[in-house]
Amino acid sequence: MSTPTVEKDKSGRQFKVKDMSQADFGRLEIDLAEAEMPGLMACRTEFGSQQPFKGTRVAGSLHMTVQTAVLIETMTALGAEVRWCSCNIFSTQDHAAAAVARDTAAVFAWKGETLEEYWWCTEQCLAWPDGSGPQLLIDDGGDATLLIHEGVKAEEVYAKDKTLPDPSSTDNPEFKIVLGLIRDGLSKDSQKWTKLAKNLVGVSEETTTGVKRLYDMQTAGTLLIPAINVNDSVTKSKFDNNYGCRHSLPDGLMRATDIMIAGKSVFVAGYGDVGKGCAASMKAAGARVTVAEIDPICALQACMEGFTVAPMEDGIKRQNIKPQCDRFIFPDGHGVIVLAEGRLLNLGCATGHPSFVMSCSFTNQVIAQLELWNERNSGRYEKKVYVLPKHLDEKVAALHLPKLNAKLTKLTKDQASYINVPATGPFKPAHYRY
């Protein structure tokens, strides 16, 4: 398969998307999404005149959707120069990618990328035309962060004894591509990733997989930059993961198939925030829901919500029905449908989480980016993983309440004193579980 080629518009902005003729459609949907993303629009109002990211290079590896377009354009409204790729081969909304590529930022993403194309896009989003790299990174799943760290590791080994990365040393098909990409670049610039990492101020990570990788690197002492764990902000994990999945799981199922959910047996693998939203939506649609869990606390929660808790079984023979829709057939002839090849079906088969919950997640991202950038010389953030303080979590929630016509009750001084919190918040101790 041939390597994609970077394209340029009249202004010199680089991009690679599926179809630029979809840009007008994308712009219409982005305009609609802005009305449902009050947190991000409030960030533009509060910080736009200050231009806190003026001239700052920001790279993003996060699903290139209509909602992500509003995040990108919030960062550019605050002064950032942005390059972007998707973090999933199926999740790009091509009209959104086209609109952003035409109007706002360098985008390298299209729906249905091969794995080779996916990692090419990831490398492009990290490579500025002048040879520099990003100063800030917004990641989802940790692939961009991984590429940088693996590149630095390979360059250290190469500097010692000229040993090149060996793709045959792993059975993981994606990691083979990563090692090959790094290997092929060493002959051109043996310090590419090392220089990039030195200029990088920090990363804000969107989701569980990437957060796990960050904590693993912190424990191993190999984390090269400060990192903010956005995933565990309450206004992310309890909203995007739970409420978002309640909306987007049945949407993805019904767009991908014409199978009625009511009366079916549905297995939900895990009863964390995502599992809770998925199980609730399937139950509401009339399915008989079984939850698979290893954690006795989560299993007990599932039982208390009326779900059966039991292990899962695997499928045998794969039958492709259409893109992102496969049927695994058991020996007795019954089948299990697997959507988006086991990746995110809500984005692979539908449009993902609704704009409102993504506004909560992405407002956390903007705040995290501001924290990393404003504190870049203060020493506040070491090469460790951090979560945003509770008062910022509460701020994100407060920014979204007016859209829902919600009005907060105000504590009196006596009430605040009695429950031992400031009258203006934070209103819960750090150990509180929402």
Residue pairs with C-beta under 8 A, 6 or more apart in sequence:
1 114
1 116
1 117
3 116
3 120
4 16
4 117
4 120
4 121
5 16
6 14
6 15
6 16
6 108
6 124
7 14
7 15
7 16
8 14
8 15
9 15
9 101
9 102
12 129
13 101
13 105
13 106
14 83
14 106
14 108
14 124
14 129
15 101
15 106
15 107
15 108
16 107
16 108
16 109
16 110
16 121
16 124
17 94
17 97
17 98
17 101
17 107
17 108
17 109
17 110
18 92
18 94
18 97
18 98
18 110
18 111
19 94
19 98
20 98
20 101
20 102
21 98
22 94
22 95
22 98
22 99
23 95
23 98
23 99
23 101
23 102
23 103
24 99
25 95
25 99
26 66
26 69
26 93
26 95
26 96
26 97
26 98
26 99
26 100
27 99
27 103
29 66
29 95
29 96
30 66
30 69
30 70
30 73
30 96
30 99
30 100
32 66
32 355
33 66
33 67
33 69
33 70
33 355
34 40
34 41
34 70
36 354
36 355
36 356
36 359
36 403
37 67
37 70
37 355
37 356
37 358
37 359
37 362
38 359
38 399
38 400
38 402
38 403
39 359
39 360
39 362
39 363
39 396
39 399
39 400
40 70
40 71
40 74
40 359
40 362
40 363
40 366
41 74
42 363
42 399
43 74
43 78
43 363
43 366
43 367
44 74
44 77
44 78
47 78
47 370
48 77
48 78
50 78
51 78
51 79
52 78
52 79
52 370
52 373
52 374
53 75
53 78
53 79
53 80
53 136
53 369
53 373
54 79
55 79
55 81
56 79
56 80
56 81
56 135
56 136
56 373
57 80
57 81
57 83
57 128
57 132
57 133
57 134
57 135
57 136
58 75
58 80
58 81
58 82
58 83
58 134
58 135
58 136
58 137
58 138
58 369
59 82
59 83
59 84
59 125
59 126
59 133
59 134
59 136
59 137
59 138
59 144
60 68
60 71
60 72
60 75
60 82
60 83
60 84
60 85
60 125
60 137
60 138
60 139
61 84
61 85
61 86
61 87
61 122
61 125
61 137
61 138
61 139
61 140
61 141
61 143
61 144
62 68
62 71
62 84
62 86
62 87
62 138
62 139
62 140
62 206
63 86
63 87
63 88
63 91
63 92
63 140
63 344
63 347
63 352
64 84
64 85
64 86
64 91
64 92
64 93
64 96
64 97
64 100
64 107
64 109
65 91
65 92
65 93
65 96
65 347
65 351
65 352
66 93
66 95
66 96
66 351
66 355
67 352
67 353
67 355
67 358
67 359
67 362
68 84
68 96
68 358
68 362
69 96
69 99
69 100
69 104
70 355
70 359
70 362
71 138
71 358
71 362
71 365
71 366
72 82
72 84
72 100
72 104
72 105
73 100
73 104
73 105
74 362
74 366
75 82
75 138
75 366
75 369
76 82
76 104
76 105
78 366
80 136
81 105
82 104
82 105
82 106
83 105
83 106
83 107
83 108
83 124
83 125
83 126
83 127
83 128
83 134
84 100
84 105
84 106
84 107
84 108
84 109
84 125
85 107
85 108
85 109
85 121
85 122
85 124
85 125
85 144
86 92
86 97
86 109
86 113
86 118
86 121
87 139
87 140
87 141
87 143
87 144
88 141
88 343
88 344
88 347
88 348
89 112
89 113
89 114
89 115
89 117
89 118
89 343
90 111
90 112
90 324
90 340
90 341
90 343
90 344
90 347
90 348
91 111
91 343
91 344
91 347
91 348
91 352
92 109
92 110
92 111
92 113
93 111
93 351
94 110
94 111
97 107
97 109
97 110
100 107
101 107
106 124
106 125
108 120
108 121
108 124
108 125
109 121
110 117
112 323
113 121
115 173
115 174
115 177
116 177
119 147
119 174
119 177
119 178
119 181
120 181
122 143
122 144
122 147
123 147
123 181
125 144
126 133
126 134
126 144
126 147
126 148
126 196
127 133
128 134
132 199
133 195
133 196
133 199
133 200
134 196
134 199
134 200
135 199
135 200
135 201
135 373
136 200
136 201
136 202
136 203
136 204
136 369
136 372
136 373
137 144
137 145
137 148
137 200
137 202
137 203
137 204
137 225
138 203
138 204
138 206
138 365
138 369
139 145
139 203
139 204
139 205
139 206
139 210
140 205
140 206
140 207
140 210
141 206
141 207
141 209
141 210
142 205
142 209
142 210
142 211
142 212
142 213
142 214
143 210
144 203
145 203
145 205
145 210
145 213
145 214
145 227
146 178
146 213
147 178
147 181
147 182
147 193
148 193
148 196
148 197
148 200
148 224
149 197
149 217
149 222
149 223
149 224
150 165
150 178
150 179
150 182
150 193
151 182
151 185
151 192
151 193
151 194
151 196
151 197
152 193
152 194
152 197
152 224
153 222
154 164
154 165
154 179
154 182
154 183
154 186
154 193
155 186
155 190
155 191
155 192
155 193
155 194
156 194
157 163
158 164
158 186
158 190
159 190
164 183
164 186
165 179
165 180
165 182
165 183
165 186
166 179
166 183
167 175
167 176
167 177
167 179
167 180
167 183
168 176
169 179
170 176
170 179
182 193
185 192
197 224
197 225
200 224
200 225
201 225
201 226
201 372
201 373
201 376
202 225
202 226
202 227
202 228
202 372
202 376
202 381
203 214
203 225
203 226
203 227
203 228
203 372
204 227
204 228
204 230
204 365
204 368
204 369
204 372
205 211
205 214
205 227
205 228
205 229
205 230
205 231
206 230
206 231
206 236
206 361
206 365
207 231
208 231
210 231
211 229
211 231
211 232
211 385
214 223
214 227
214 229
214 385
215 385
217 223
218 227
218 383
218 384
218 385
223 383
223 384
223 385
224 383
225 383
226 372
226 381
226 382
226 383
226 384
226 386
227 384
227 385
227 386
228 368
228 371
228 372
228 381
228 385
228 386
228 387
228 388
229 385
229 386
229 387
230 236
230 361
230 364
230 365
230 368
230 388
231 237
232 387
233 364
233 387
233 388
233 392
233 393
233 396
234 393
234 397
234 434
235 360
235 361
235 363
235 364
235 393
235 396
235 397
235 400
236 360
236 361
236 364
237 273
238 273
238 434
239 357
239 360
239 361
240 353
240 357
240 358
240 360
240 361
241 272
241 273
241 274
241 277
242 273
242 274
242 276
242 277
243 277
243 357
244 277
244 346
244 352
244 353
244 354
244 357
244 358
245 274
245 277
245 278
245 281
245 346
245 353
246 277
246 278
246 280
246 281
246 284
247 281
247 353
247 354
247 357
248 346
248 347
248 350
248 351
248 352
248 353
248 354
249 277
249 278
249 281
249 282
249 345
249 346
250 261
250 281
250 282
250 285
251 346
251 350
251 351
252 339
252 340
252 345
252 346
252 347
252 348
252 349
252 350
253 259
253 261
253 339
253 345
253 349
254 261
255 349
255 350
256 324
256 325
256 339
256 345
256 349
256 350
257 325
257 337
257 339
259 337
261 282
261 285
261 286
261 287
262 285
262 286
262 287
263 286
263 287
263 288
264 287
264 288
265 287
265 288
265 290
266 282
266 287
266 288
266 289
266 290
267 289
267 290
267 291
267 292
267 312
268 275
268 278
268 279
268 282
268 289
268 290
268 291
268 292
268 307
269 275
269 292
269 312
270 291
270 292
270 293
270 298
271 279
271 291
271 293
271 295
271 298
271 299
271 301
271 302
271 307
272 298
275 291
275 298
275 302
276 301
279 289
279 291
279 302
279 305
279 307
280 305
282 289
283 289
283 306
283 307
288 308
289 307
289 308
290 307
290 308
290 309
290 310
291 299
291 302
291 307
291 308
291 309
291 310
292 309
292 310
292 311
292 312
293 299
293 302
293 309
299 309
302 309
303 309
314 328
315 328
315 329
315 330
315 335
315 336
315 338
316 328
316 329
316 330
316 331
317 328
317 329
318 326
318 327
318 328
318 329
319 326
319 327
319 328
319 329
319 335
320 326
321 327
321 337
324 339
324 340
324 341
324 345
324 348
324 349
325 337
325 339
325 349
326 337
326 338
326 339
326 341
327 335
327 336
327 337
327 338
328 335
328 336
328 337
328 338
329 335
330 336
339 345
339 348
339 349
340 347
340 348
340 349
341 348
344 352
346 352
346 353
352 358
356 400
356 403
359 400
360 396
360 397
360 400
363 396
363 399
363 400
364 388
364 392
364 393
364 396
367 388
367 392
367 395
367 396
368 388
371 381
371 388
372 381
375 381
389 426
390 425
390 426
390 428
390 430
391 425
391 426
394 425
394 426
394 427
398 408
401 407
401 408
410 423
411 421
411 423
411 427
412 423
413 423
415 423
416 422
416 423
421 427
421 428
421 429
428 434
